[in-house]
Amino acid sequence: MSDISERLLYVLSHVNLRRVALILFLLMTSAAFIYQRFTRRKRKQEESFPEYEQNEEGLYPWEVDTDDSPKRIAKDAKRYINQHQPRRGRW
């Protein structure tokens, strides 16, 4: 029993703990990255829009109407002003 503990202490005294910690950190982060990539890919394959259906051309409802020409704007429409951002240079 003492022989095993002496060998263990010898190995621990000659091991660079910073190098071991760096290797463990890199292994754990790379494993987490690979796990995230595979789960994201699986989620994207499973992801669909069950509450929306595609039409005959394979388009969703928000993809059908893409005409944003100025002719569609009503004459009495209120001008859009982006007010949610702070004004720079004013008090």
N, C-alpha and C positions, 0 to 999 in steps of 0.2 A: 504494500500500500504506500509506503514511504517512497519507494522507487518511482511509482507513477506520479506522485505529487511533486517529486524533485524534477522529473522530466517536464511536467506541466509548467512549473515555475521557470525552468530553463528556457522553454519555448516562449513563454510570455515575456521574459526579460529580453529576448532577442528579436521580438516582433515590433515593427514600427507601427504604432497604433494610428498615427495620422494616415499612413498609407492604407491601412485596413479600413479605416472610417471612410476615406475617399472612395475606395473600391465599393464598399457597401452602399454608399450614397449613390454612386453612379449606377450600380445594378438596380437599386430600388426605383430610381427615377426613370430609367429606361424601361423597366418592367411596367411601371405605371403608365408611361407614354404608350407603349404597345397595347396594353389593356384598353386604354381610352380610345385608341384608333380602331381597334376591332369592335368595341361596343358601339362607337359612333357609326361605323359602317353598317353594323347590323340594324341600328335604330333607323338609319336613313333608308335602308331597304324595306323595313317594315312600315315606315311612315307613309301614310296616305291621308287623304282628307275624306273620312267616311261621311261627314255631314254634307259634303258637296259632291256632285256627280259631274262627270265630263259629258259634253254633248257629243253629237255624231262626229264632229271634227277632232275630238280629243282635247277640247279646251275647257278649262274651268270657267265659272261665271265671271270672275274678275279678269280673265284673259280675253273675253269675247269683245268687250267694248273698250277699244284702245284709241278711239278717235278723240284727240285733244285739240282739235283745230279751234281757232278763234271764232268761227261761225257758230259754235255751240254755246258760247257765252251769251247769256241774256243781256239785253240792253240796260235793264235796270239792276244788274247784278252789283253787289257791293264789292269794292276793291279789297283784295286780300293783303293785309299788312301783317308781317311776322312780328308780333309783339312779345313773344315769350322769351326772347333773348335780351340781355341788357344792352342798352345803348352805350356805345363807347365814346368817351370824350365829352359826355354831357353830365351835368349835375342833377 
